[in-house]
Amino acid sequence: MSTGWAVWVVGLPGSGKSALARGLARALAEEGRDVVLLQMDARRKAYFPQPQYTAAEREQAYRLFAEEAADLAARGRGVLMDGAAYRTRFREYARSLIPRFAEIHVRCRLETAMAREARRPEGLVMAGLYAKALERQRTGRRFPGLGEVVGVDVPFEENPRAELAITNDDIPKDETRRRALTWLRGWLDGAPGAQADT
């Protein structure tokens, strides 16, 4: 049996999921574990070099993302997946493909996510997502490259099957990382199982 696995870190833009996924990948690599970080924002550009940011394209991107993680896990790799995955079915599709799969939901209030995202510089993701989405709603102004924004245009669907949920409105990044890493080490070392919100 393959020893591969995948853990999908999900949540609103600005929730801290990407920082958490990077931190977990770094910590596991330092422990000598074979792990690869898949970032949806980077992979989407590989799947669609000239993205249209349509709902259909997003659906296809998440299918490809789950299938890429499944392929890596089937080859014995550990995979940390970083992507909002706002629809439960995106995550459940990955679960159906990957025998050893878990979901970590980084949960926070929309106001918290908006405040954090407003401070984020331009990078893999367009800066000012929430402000632009709200302006588009108010005025109809178009922003090239701005698709549906989770939390404004579409809701984030919480999954009751998530193995771990961490509410991080009022705790620092290091504490979010510590809690997730403690759970993840146990899960990887043979103590899987759902855990209540921490």
Buried (B, 14 or more C-beta within 10 A) or exposed (E): EEEBBBBBBBBBBBBBBBBBBBBBBBBBBEEEEEBBBBBBBEBBBEBBEEBEBEEEBBEBBBBBBBBBBBBBBEEEBBBBBBBBBBBBEBBBBBBEBBBBBBBBBBBBBBEBBBEBBEEBEEEEBBEBBBBBBBBBEEEEEEBEEBBEBBBBBBEBBEBEEBBBBBBBEEBEEEEBBBBBBEBBBEBBEEEBEEBEEB
